[in-house]
Amino acid sequence: IKFNTKIWHPNISSQTGAICLNVLKSEWSPALTIRTALLSIQALLSDPEPDDPQDAEVAKMYKENYSLFIKTARFKYIFKILNTIYIYHKERKHTHTRSCFVDNVVTKRTSEQMDN
């Protein structure tokens, strides 16, 4: 299990989306269910473990400058998302309202997902 969407979290690789969670690695057992794995990930997201990081840079920021960590977590990937929307909009030469062009991006993504 890994994140496809970029996330800024000490226990998740900001590059690959790999999750540092014992239940998914060394403590994995066939008796564990998907529900258990998802609940464990949810708990990890709510309560990071910066002393056992997957991403040392993020963990260092979390421990040494928490306010910068929060700002980065909120805004680091917003620019990337907006840039993706802008490029899509520019390629399609849409002149519609913002809400319409967000709908088009959602439609495009859904179509791509259905093709896979």
Contacts in CASP RR format, 6 or more apart in sequence:
PFRMAT RR
TARGET T0000
AUTHOR 0000-0000-0000
METHOD contacts of the structure
MODEL  1
IKFNTKIWHPNISSQTGAICLNVLKSEWSPALTIRTALLSIQALLSDPEP
DDPQDAEVAKMYKENYSLFIKTARFKYIFKILNTIYIYHKERKHTHTRSC
FVDNVVTKRTSEQMDN
1 19 0 8 1.000
1 24 0 8 1.000
1 37 0 8 1.000
1 41 0 8 1.000
2 13 0 8 1.000
2 16 0 8 1.000
2 17 0 8 1.000
2 18 0 8 1.000
2 19 0 8 1.000
3 12 0 8 1.000
3 17 0 8 1.000
3 19 0 8 1.000
4 17 0 8 1.000
5 77 0 8 1.000
6 14 0 8 1.000
6 17 0 8 1.000
6 76 0 8 1.000
6 77 0 8 1.000
6 80 0 8 1.000
7 14 0 8 1.000
7 17 0 8 1.000
7 73 0 8 1.000
7 77 0 8 1.000
8 14 0 8 1.000
8 58 0 8 1.000
8 69 0 8 1.000
8 72 0 8 1.000
8 73 0 8 1.000
8 76 0 8 1.000
8 77 0 8 1.000
9 44 0 8 1.000
9 45 0 8 1.000
9 48 0 8 1.000
9 55 0 8 1.000
9 58 0 8 1.000
9 73 0 8 1.000
10 48 0 8 1.000
10 49 0 8 1.000
10 50 0 8 1.000
10 53 0 8 1.000
10 54 0 8 1.000
10 55 0 8 1.000
10 58 0 8 1.000
10 59 0 8 1.000
10 62 0 8 1.000
11 19 0 8 1.000
11 20 0 8 1.000
11 21 0 8 1.000
11 44 0 8 1.000
11 48 0 8 1.000
11 49 0 8 1.000
11 50 0 8 1.000
11 52 0 8 1.000
11 53 0 8 1.000
11 54 0 8 1.000
11 55 0 8 1.000
12 18 0 8 1.000
12 19 0 8 1.000
12 20 0 8 1.000
12 54 0 8 1.000
12 55 0 8 1.000
12 58 0 8 1.000
13 19 0 8 1.000
13 54 0 8 1.000
13 55 0 8 1.000
14 55 0 8 1.000
14 57 0 8 1.000
14 58 0 8 1.000
15 55 0 8 1.000
18 54 0 8 1.000
19 41 0 8 1.000
19 44 0 8 1.000
19 54 0 8 1.000
20 49 0 8 1.000
20 52 0 8 1.000
20 53 0 8 1.000
20 54 0 8 1.000
21 40 0 8 1.000
21 41 0 8 1.000
21 44 0 8 1.000
23 32 0 8 1.000
23 36 0 8 1.000
23 37 0 8 1.000
23 40 0 8 1.000
24 37 0 8 1.000
24 40 0 8 1.000
48 62 0 8 1.000
50 59 0 8 1.000
50 62 0 8 1.000
50 63 0 8 1.000
51 59 0 8 1.000
53 59 0 8 1.000
58 69 0 8 1.000
61 68 0 8 1.000
61 69 0 8 1.000
61 72 0 8 1.000
62 69 0 8 1.000
84 105 0 8 1.000
85 101 0 8 1.000
85 102 0 8 1.000
85 105 0 8 1.000
88 101 0 8 1.000
88 104 0 8 1.000
88 105 0 8 1.000
88 108 0 8 1.000
89 101 0 8 1.000
89 104 0 8 1.000
92 104 0 8 1.000
94 100 0 8 1.000
94 101 0 8 1.000
94 104 0 8 1.000
96 104 0 8 1.000
END
